[in-house]
Amino acid sequence: MKEATNDAKQGFSITGSFDRITVKEKLNKEDGSYTKKYLVSFIVRTDKDTEIFAVRTKTPELYGNLKVGQSYTLQIYPRVFNGQLYFFDAI
């Protein structure tokens, strides 16, 4: 008798079209240095709406092989800070 198995990971994921990788620099006022934040942008289309999700990542080189418009599913971790919703990749 076979047992029921489910190989899907639990959590949140988005499926969308890869758009681009952007870099934002933030100035540290204490020492004058800059901190880089990498964001991977995905375009998610539904029947009623089109949204752009910017997912923060520490490993942008993992997405370097994706082409613009390529469909991709990404597991994400949502976070809330000061009433804003942020997304981080699970990699």
Backbone as a printed PyTorch tensor [residue, N CA C, xyz], in Angstrom:
tensor([[[  0.8410,  -1.1750,   0.0000],
         [  0.0000,   0.0000,   0.0000],
         [  0.8870,   1.2400,   0.0000]],

        [[  0.5840,   2.2020,  -0.8840],
         [  1.3640,   3.4300,  -0.9650],
         [  0.8950,   4.4270,   0.0750]],

        [[  1.8570,   5.1830,   0.5940],
         [  1.5320,   6.2470,   1.5280],
         [  1.4170,   7.5620,   0.7660]],

        [[  0.5670,   8.4160,   1.2490],
         [  0.4170,   9.7280,   0.6340],
         [  1.6280,  10.5800,   0.9800]],

        [[  2.2340,  11.1810,  -0.0330],
         [  3.3720,  12.0750,   0.1910],
         [  3.1130,  13.3820,  -0.5190]],

        [[  3.6950,  14.4160,   0.0170],
         [  3.5910,  15.7410,  -0.5770],
         [  4.9680,  16.3700,  -0.5170]],

        [[  5.6090,  16.5180,  -1.6700],
         [  6.9590,  17.0600,  -1.7220],
         [  6.9930,  18.5820,  -1.7580]],

        [[  5.8420,  19.2250,  -1.8500],
         [  5.8110,  20.6830,  -1.8980],
         [  6.2160,  21.2640,  -0.5470]],

        [[  6.9470,  22.3750,  -0.6040],
         [  7.3740,  23.0370,   0.6220],
         [  6.2310,  23.8870,   1.1700]],

        [[  6.1650,  23.9560,   2.4760],
         [  5.1670,  24.8140,   3.0960],
         [  5.6620,  26.2460,   3.0860]],

        [[  4.7250,  27.1810,   3.0760],
         [  5.0840,  28.5860,   3.1220],
         [  4.4610,  29.3530,   1.9740]],

        [[  5.0020,  30.5190,   1.7250],
         [  4.4980,  31.3980,   0.6820],
         [  5.4200,  31.3410,  -0.5280]],

        [[  4.8260,  31.4080,  -1.6930],
         [  5.6160,  31.4990,  -2.9120],
         [  4.8550,  32.3530,  -3.9140]],

        [[  5.6020,  32.9520,  -4.8340],
         [  4.9850,  33.7180,  -5.9080],
         [  5.4700,  33.1440,  -7.2290]],

        [[  4.6080,  33.1800,  -8.2050],
         [  4.9610,  32.7900,  -9.5620],
         [  4.6990,  33.9890, -10.4470]],

        [[  5.7160,  34.3910, -11.1530],
         [  5.5780,  35.5600, -12.0060],
         [  6.6540,  35.5900, -13.0610]],

        [[  6.6550,  36.6600, -13.8350],
         [  7.6520,  36.8560, -14.8740],
         [  8.8130,  37.6490, -14.2990]],

        [[ 10.0220,  37.1440, -14.4890],
         [ 11.2030,  37.8550, -14.0230],
         [ 11.3120,  39.1790, -14.7680]],

        [[ 11.5820,  40.2660, -14.0390],
         [ 11.7020,  41.5820, -14.6590],
         [ 13.1450,  42.0740, -14.6320]],

        [[ 13.7210,  42.2250, -13.4390],
         [ 15.0870,  42.7480, -13.3400],
         [ 15.6220,  42.6160, -11.9270]],

        [[ 16.9230,  42.8420, -11.7920],
         [ 17.5730,  42.9350, -10.4910],
         [ 18.0030,  44.3870, -10.3210]],

        [[ 17.6070,  44.9920,  -9.2170],
         [ 17.9850,  46.3780,  -8.9520],
         [ 18.8200,  46.4470,  -7.6820]],

        [[ 19.6350,  47.4890,  -7.6130],
         [ 20.4960,  47.7140,  -6.4540],
         [ 20.1470,  49.0800,  -5.8820]],

        [[ 19.8880,  49.1150,  -4.5850],
         [ 19.6460,  50.3770,  -3.8900],
         [ 20.7610,  50.5760,  -2.8760]],

        [[ 21.2960,  51.7670,  -2.8330],
         [ 22.3520,  52.0730,  -1.8810],
         [ 21.8080,  53.0090,  -0.8060]],

        [[ 22.1760,  52.7100,   0.4320],
         [ 21.7310,  53.5170,   1.5570],
         [ 22.9660,  54.0410,   2.2780]],

        [[ 22.9820,  55.3490,   2.5390],
         [ 24.1090,  55.9880,   3.2090],
         [ 24.0000,  55.7910,   4.7120]],

        [[ 25.0730,  55.3140,   5.3070],
         [ 25.1640,  55.2050,   6.7590],
         [ 25.7040,  56.5380,   7.2740]],

        [[ 24.8870,  57.2930,   7.9980],
         [ 25.2580,  58.6380,   8.4290],
         [ 26.3820,  58.6520,   9.4590]],

        [[ 26.5450,  57.5660,  10.1890],
         [ 27.5620,  57.5340,  11.2330],
         [ 28.9780,  57.5140,  10.6740]],

        [[ 29.2260,  56.6610,   9.6770],
         [ 30.5870,  56.5410,   9.1670],
         [ 30.7260,  56.8970,   7.6890]],

        [[ 29.6510,  57.2790,   7.0340],
         [ 29.7100,  57.7000,   5.6390],
         [ 29.8030,  56.5660,   4.6390]],

        [[ 29.6700,  55.3200,   5.0750],
         [ 29.7330,  54.1920,   4.1580],
         [ 28.3520,  53.9250,   3.5480]],

        [[ 28.3560,  53.1390,   2.4900],
         [ 27.1190,  52.7800,   1.8120],
         [ 26.8230,  51.3030,   2.0070]],

        [[ 25.5370,  50.9860,   2.1300],
         [ 25.0760,  49.6140,   2.2110],
         [ 24.2330,  49.3280,   0.9770]],

        [[ 24.5030,  48.2000,   0.3090],
         [ 23.7420,  47.8430,  -0.8830],
         [ 22.6360,  46.8620,  -0.5340]],

        [[ 21.4500,  47.1050,  -1.1080],
         [ 20.3260,  46.1780,  -1.0110],
         [ 19.9980,  45.7200,  -2.4200]],

        [[ 19.8600,  44.4080,  -2.5940],
         [ 19.5420,  43.8390,  -3.8970],
         [ 18.0770,  43.4170,  -3.9110]],

        [[ 17.3690,  43.8180,  -4.9650],
         [ 15.9540,  43.4970,  -5.1190],
         [ 15.7390,  42.7820,  -6.4530]],

        [[ 15.0130,  41.6740,  -6.4070],
         [ 14.6390,  40.9380,  -7.6110],
         [ 13.1740,  41.2640,  -7.8810]],

        [[ 12.8900,  41.8040,  -9.0560],
         [ 11.5270,  42.2230,  -9.3880],
         [ 10.8380,  41.1820, -10.2560]],

        [[  9.5940,  40.8710,  -9.8780],
         [  8.7500,  39.9460, -10.6190],
         [  7.4440,  40.6360, -10.9660]],

        [[  6.9540,  40.4080, -12.1690],
         [  5.6510,  40.9220, -12.5900],
         [  4.6540,  39.7760, -12.4530]],

        [[  3.6240,  40.0020, -11.6430],
         [  2.6000,  38.9810, -11.3890],
         [  1.2840,  39.4980, -11.9580]],

        [[  0.7420,  38.7540, -12.9120],
         [ -0.5080,  39.1470, -13.5630],
         [ -1.6330,  38.2240, -13.1360]],

        [[ -2.8000,  38.8260, -12.8570],
         [ -4.0130,  38.0690, -12.5810],
         [ -5.0790,  38.5330, -13.5710]],

        [[ -6.2890,  38.0080, -13.4150],
         [ -7.3730,  38.4130, -14.3110],
         [ -7.7360,  39.8880, -14.1370]],

        [[ -7.5690,  40.3960, -12.9210],
         [ -8.0060,  41.7560, -12.6200],
         [ -6.8770,  42.7660, -12.4710]],

        [[ -5.6580,  42.3090, -12.2340],
         [ -4.6160,  43.2370, -11.8310],
         [ -3.2320,  42.7800, -12.2820]],

        [[ -2.3100,  43.7070, -12.3090],
         [ -0.8920,  43.4220, -12.5410],
         [ -0.1070,  44.0900, -11.4320]],

        [[  0.7330,  43.3250, -10.7650],
         [  1.5250,  43.8390,  -9.6400],
         [  2.9990,  43.5760,  -9.9010]],

        [[  3.8480,  44.4330,  -9.3790],
         [  5.2840,  44.2090,  -9.3960],
         [  5.7170,  43.9500,  -7.9640]],

        [[  6.3280,  42.7840,  -7.7360],
         [  6.8340,  42.4240,  -6.4170],
         [  8.3450,  42.5530,  -6.4320]],

        [[  8.8730,  43.3290,  -5.5010],
         [ 10.3130,  43.4660,  -5.3310],
         [ 10.7080,  42.6260,  -4.1230]],

        [[ 11.4830,  41.5890,  -4.3710],
         [ 11.8750,  40.6400,  -3.3320],
         [ 13.3380,  40.8880,  -2.9840]],

        [[ 13.6080,  41.1460,  -1.7170],
         [ 14.9830,  41.4080,  -1.2980],
         [ 15.7620,  40.0990,  -1.2380]],

        [[ 17.0150,  40.1540,  -1.7010],
         [ 17.8560,  38.9700,  -1.7070],
         [ 19.2820,  39.3250,  -1.2930]],

        [[ 19.9620,  38.3760,  -0.7030],
         [ 21.3740,  38.5410,  -0.3790],
         [ 22.2540,  37.8680,  -1.4200]],

        [[ 21.6460,  37.1170,  -2.3240],
         [ 22.3840,  36.3790,  -3.3430],
         [ 21.8470,  36.6940,  -4.7400]],

        [[ 22.1180,  37.8840,  -5.2730],
         [ 21.5840,  38.2440,  -6.5960],
         [ 22.1870,  37.4260,  -7.7240]],

        [[ 23.3580,  36.8420,  -7.5030],
         [ 23.9960,  36.0670,  -8.5670],
         [ 23.2060,  34.8040,  -8.9130]],

        [[ 22.3480,  34.3410,  -8.0170],
         [ 21.5260,  33.1620,  -8.3100],
         [ 20.4770,  33.4300,  -9.3930]],

        [[ 20.1390,  34.7020,  -9.5950],
         [ 19.1110,  35.0600, -10.5670],
         [ 19.7030,  35.5850, -11.8680]],

        [[ 21.0210,  35.5510, -11.9960],
         [ 21.6860,  36.0860, -13.1740],
         [ 21.3810,  35.3250, -14.4560]],

        [[ 20.9840,  34.0700, -14.3530],
         [ 20.7020,  33.2780, -15.5500],
         [ 19.2620,  33.4100, -16.0370]],

        [[ 18.4130,  34.1150, -15.3040],
         [ 17.0210,  34.2940, -15.7310],
         [ 16.9290,  35.3530, -16.8180]],

        [[ 16.0360,  35.1270, -17.7690],
         [ 15.8050,  36.0880, -18.8430],
         [ 14.5490,  36.8930, -18.5360]],

        [[ 14.5030,  38.1160, -19.0200],
         [ 13.3340,  38.9770, -18.8190],
         [ 12.1140,  38.2870, -19.4120]],

        [[ 11.0510,  38.1930, -18.6250],
         [  9.8140,  37.5620, -19.0660],
         [  9.7340,  36.0840, -18.7670]],

        [[ 10.8240,  35.5080, -18.2680],
         [ 10.8200,  34.0750, -17.9520],
         [  9.9820,  33.8210, -16.7070]],

        [[  9.1210,  32.8070, -16.7700],
         [  8.2790,  32.4510, -15.6320],
         [  9.1220,  31.7560, -14.5690]],

        [[  8.8920,  32.1270, -13.3110],
         [  9.7000,  31.6000, -12.2230],
         [  8.8620,  31.5720, -10.9510]],

        [[  9.0150,  30.5260, -10.1540],
         [  8.3450,  30.4260,  -8.8590],
         [  9.3920,  30.5730,  -7.7730]],

        [[  9.1430,  31.4850,  -6.8410],
         [ 10.1070,  31.8160,  -5.8020],
         [  9.4500,  31.6950,  -4.4370]],

        [[ 10.0810,  30.9450,  -3.5380],
         [  9.5750,  30.8570,  -2.1710],
         [ 10.0230,  32.1170,  -1.4270]],

        [[  9.0930,  32.7330,  -0.7200],
         [  9.3820,  34.0140,  -0.0660],
         [  9.0110,  33.9750,   1.4100]],

        [[  9.6040,  34.9080,   2.1420],
         [  9.2540,  35.1470,   3.5440],
         [  8.7550,  36.5720,   3.6590]],

        [[  7.4860,  36.7670,   3.9760],
         [  6.9900,  38.1340,   4.1750],
         [  7.3650,  38.6490,   5.5620]],

        [[  7.6580,  39.9380,   5.6530],
         [  7.9730,  40.5960,   6.9130],
         [  7.2480,  41.9370,   6.9500]],

        [[  6.9160,  42.3840,   8.1490],
         [  6.2770,  43.6860,   8.3210],
         [  7.1470,  44.5260,   9.2280]],

        [[  7.4140,  45.7710,   8.8090],
         [  8.1730,  46.7160,   9.6270],
         [  7.5340,  48.0880,   9.4560]],

        [[  7.1430,  48.6850,  10.5560],
         [  6.4950,  50.0040,  10.5670],
         [  5.3020,  50.0740,   9.6140]],

        [[  4.5160,  49.0250,   9.5690],
         [  3.3150,  49.0140,   8.7480],
         [  3.5490,  48.7210,   7.2750]],

        [[  4.7900,  48.4860,   6.8700],
         [  5.1100,  48.1640,   5.4780],
         [  5.3760,  46.6700,   5.3480]],

        [[  4.9190,  46.0890,   4.2540],
         [  5.1260,  44.6770,   3.9870],
         [  6.3340,  44.5030,   3.0670]],

        [[  7.2910,  43.6640,   3.4880],
         [  8.4940,  43.3940,   2.7170],
         [  8.5740,  41.9080,   2.4310]],

        [[  9.2390,  41.5640,   1.3090],
         [  9.4120,  40.1760,   0.9300],
         [ 10.8960,  39.8540,   0.8210]],

        [[ 11.3020,  38.7200,   1.3680],
         [ 12.6820,  38.2350,   1.2820],
         [ 12.6470,  36.8550,   0.6580]],

        [[ 13.6940,  36.5220,  -0.1070],
         [ 13.7310,  35.1870,  -0.6850],
         [ 14.1840,  34.1860,   0.3500]],

        [[ 13.8440,  32.9340,   0.1240],
         [ 14.1270,  31.8720,   1.0850],
         [ 15.4820,  31.2200,   0.8410]],

        [[ 16.2540,  31.7820,  -0.0710],
         [ 17.5500,  31.1810,  -0.3980],
         [ 18.6080,  31.7090,   0.5390]]])
